[in-house]
Amino acid sequence: MTEIKTINQIRDEGFAALIKALGPGDAIRYINSFEQGTGNYTEEKYQNPDEDFDAVVARIKNRNEPK
């Protein structure tokens, strides 16, 4: 009978196979190409319609500052 692997085991084996086939750097680039991001752009794009570019940049910088 075949052992049923956990999702973590499958991920580990899959990433090891990618590293073996592509090398570490290209394996990471491959994984990152599937990044879907977060949030709901369709809803969020209308939340601050009057916000100018500088305000957006300041908000992003503030969010990324260490706390």
N, C-alpha and C positions, 0 to 999 in steps of 0.2 A: 504494500500500500504506500502511496506517495504522501510525504509529509506536506501539509498545507502551510505555506510560508506566511508570515505576517507581512503587512505592508512595509514595515521598516526593513525587514530582510530583503524584500524585493527591491526597495529603493537602494539599499546598500549594494546589492549585487549589480543592479543596473548602472549605478554610478561607477562602480569598479570596472565594469565592462566599457563604459564610455572613456574612462581614463586610460584603460589599456589600448583602446582603438584610436583615440584622438590625442592623448596626452592631457596632463592636468589643465593647462591653460585653455585649450580648445574645448575640453569637456565642460568647463565652467561657462565659457562663452555660449556653448550649445544650450545648456540649462537656462542661462539668462535670456536666451532668445524666446523663451516661452513665458516670461514674466507677464502677467496680466494686469498687474497693478491693483489698486484698491479703490473703493468708492464707486459712485454712480455719476459718470460725467454728464449724462443727460439731465439729471436733476441739479447737479452742482454748478454747471456752467451759468445758470441764471441766478445764483444766490447773491452775487456781488456785481451786478452789471455796470455799476458806476465806478467801480474800483479801478484806479489807474495802475499802470505798470509798476511804478515805484512802490506803491502800497502792497502790491502782490509780492514783489521781491523782499520787502521788509518783513512781511508775514512769513514767508518761507524761511528767511534767515532766523527769525525768532523761534520758529518751530524746531529748527535744526540745532539750536544752541544747547550745549550740555546744561543739565539742571543740577 
